[in-house]
Amino acid sequence: MQKQLNTEKQIDQYLDHLEFLSSKIADNISMGLFDEINKMDYERKKIIHKISAEAANFNHYRKKRLRLVWINNNKMIKTLENKNNQNKKKFNLVKKTVSAYHKHS
């Protein structure tokens, strides 16, 4: 019984930290601070991996909470991918412009 309570408490801590990371990643995306996102995303993935091992034993509340975090994380990932693609396009355009400028100089 005590082991189950410790496991449930640990799962709740994982979920809390996952929500914190999700919020922090979203803030960094909106402010254009991409440096720390990869580290936070790696940490987020580790937590998801740990949680998924116990997911079959979750009660309804934890499953619902995990589903909400999952949905929010997927939205964030799509936003991050879109911003990264936009930044790559801008970079490539600048790179082509500089290259063309140097050829004509």
GICORUR-V591070 format. One record per helix or strand. SS is the DSSP state (hx for helix, st for strand). FROM is the first residue (numbers start at 1). LEN is the number of residues. Records with the same first field share a line. If there is no record, write none. Layout:
SS = FROM-LEN, FROM-LEN
This chain:
hx = 2-30, 37-21, 60-45
